[in-house]
Amino acid sequence: MSFEPKIIAFLCNWCSYAGADLAGVSRSKCSPNVMSIRLMCSGGLEPAFVLKAFKEGADGVLVCGCNLGDCHYVDGNYKTLMRMTLLKKLVKQLGIEEERVRLQWVCASCAEDFVQAVNTITNDVKALGPYTQIKIEAEAETSRI
């Protein structure tokens, strides 16, 4: 039996979620490995949510937001861009491969961008293999002391 990764996708309500919905309505060929979580804005994604996804068994995390300059909350996607840069450094320090976390801008009418992002992260994570939680659990244990 081959490894099928579990991917958690955090999607902006206004653009990315609509792009994902359009991909479904259009019956685009998309990897079924993604579970979507709808956010009002990608700028509201706390880094702790990404770490919790890994702690709860995700093999990869996809974050999708509006194209830069098109955020319904003006600068939420710029916040996302800054946070994701820092988050990639954090996950690397925790022993999680950076390729397990991906940021993609997806507009409401860009179903193919969503499909491509899902298929790319699924293939990248398949190549890495399952994620093991040893580092995050060790960090949690030391923070309780």
MARGUMI-501974 format. One record per residue (C-alpha): residue in one letter; x, z, y. Coordinates in steps of 0.02 Angstrom, whole numbers, padded with zeros to 5 digits, always signed. Each point is the difference from the previous one (the first is absolute). Example, Ala and Ser with C-alpha at 12.3 -4.5 7.8 and 13.67 -1.06 7.14 Angstrom:
MARGUMI-501974
A+00615+00390-00225;S+00069-00033+00172;
This chain:
MARGUMI-501974
M+00000+00000+00000;S+00073-00050+00169;F+00007+00115+00150;E-00140-00024+00128;P+00037+00093+00162;K-00124+00104+00097;I+00005-00051+00183;I-00088+00095+00139;A-00042-00105+00153;F-00040+00081+00167;L-00101-00128+00099;C-00049-00003+00184;N-00189-00008+00016;W-00006-00138+00131;C+00119-00132-00067;S+00083+00035-00167;Y-00155+00066-00086;A-00097-00152+00061;G+00142-00113-00061;A-00006+00084-00171;D-00189-00019-00003;L+00016-00184+00044;A+00124-00021-00143;G-00129+00073-00119;V-00145-00102+00068;S+00108-00157-00010;R+00044+00044-00180;S+00185-00013+00038;K+00114+00031-00148;C+00070+00173+00035;S+00085+00129-00108;P-00126+00135-00054;N+00129+00140+00012;V-00049+00058+00174;M-00116+00141+00049;S-00047-00013+00184;I-00024+00145+00119;R-00083-00044+00164;L+00069+00074+00162;M-00072-00024+00173;C+00174-00050+00058;S+00166-00019-00088;G+00071+00108+00141;G-00097+00146-00072;L+00095-00006-00165;E+00097+00161-00020;P+00163-00016-00097;A-00061+00145-00107;F-00139-00115-00068;V+00131-00120-00066;L+00099+00140-00082;K-00160+00071-00075;A-00040-00171-00073;F+00167+00003-00093;K-00026+00181-00052;E-00171-00045-00071;G+00070-00141-00106;A+00012-00156+00107;D+00143-00118-00041;G-00007-00084+00171;V-00084+00011+00170;L-00058-00145+00110;V-00043+00033+00182;C-00096-00137+00092;G-00045-00004+00183;C-00054-00118+00139;N+00127-00125+00065;L+00111+00070+00137;G-00093-00013+00165;D-00171-00012-00084;C-00034+00185-00036;H-00177+00057+00040;Y+00078+00165+00056;V+00127-00090+00111;D+00165+00062-00072;G-00042+00072-00171;N+00096-00134-00093;Y+00155+00033+00105;K-00012+00183-00056;T-00013-00064-00178;L+00156-00107+00021;M+00101+00149+00064;R-00067+00118-00134;M+00033-00124-00141;T+00181-00019+00057;L+00022+00188-00011;L-00102+00012-00160;K+00112-00125-00089;K+00150+00109+00043;L-00093+00155-00063;V-00052-00075-00166;K+00178-00061-00027;Q+00063+00179+00027;L-00128+00061-00127;G+00066-00122-00129;I-00144-00124+00013;E+00051-00182+00010;E-00043-00077+00170;E-00078-00150-00088;R-00141+00114-00059;V-00064+00013+00179;R-00053-00156+00095;L-00074-00034+00172;Q-00100-00158+00029;W-00100-00061+00150;V-00165-00077-00057;C-00130-00069+00121;A-00185-00004-00042;S+00001-00186-00038;C+00165+00002-00096;A-00053+00028-00180;E+00153-00093-00065;D+00117+00120+00092;F-00084+00146-00089;V+00009-00087-00170;Q+00183-00043+00027;A+00042+00181+00051;V-00090+00070-00154;N+00081-00122-00120;T+00172+00026+00077;I-00003+00190-00009;T-00073-00006-00176;N+00140-00114-00060;D+00134+00102+00090;V-00062+00163-00075;K-00018-00077-00173;A+00184-00049+00010;L+00047+00179+00049;G-00102+00078-00139;P-00106+00157+00006;Y+00033+00129+00135;T+00052+00172-00060;Q-00042+00150+00106;I+00152+00107-00035;K+00068+00001+00180;I-00165+00039+00088;E-00040+00140-00123;A+00175+00073+00024;E-00023-00005+00190;A-00169+00087-00016;E+00076+00137-00108;T+00140+00036+00123;S-00121+00007+00147;R-00099+00139-00086;I+00151+00112-00011;
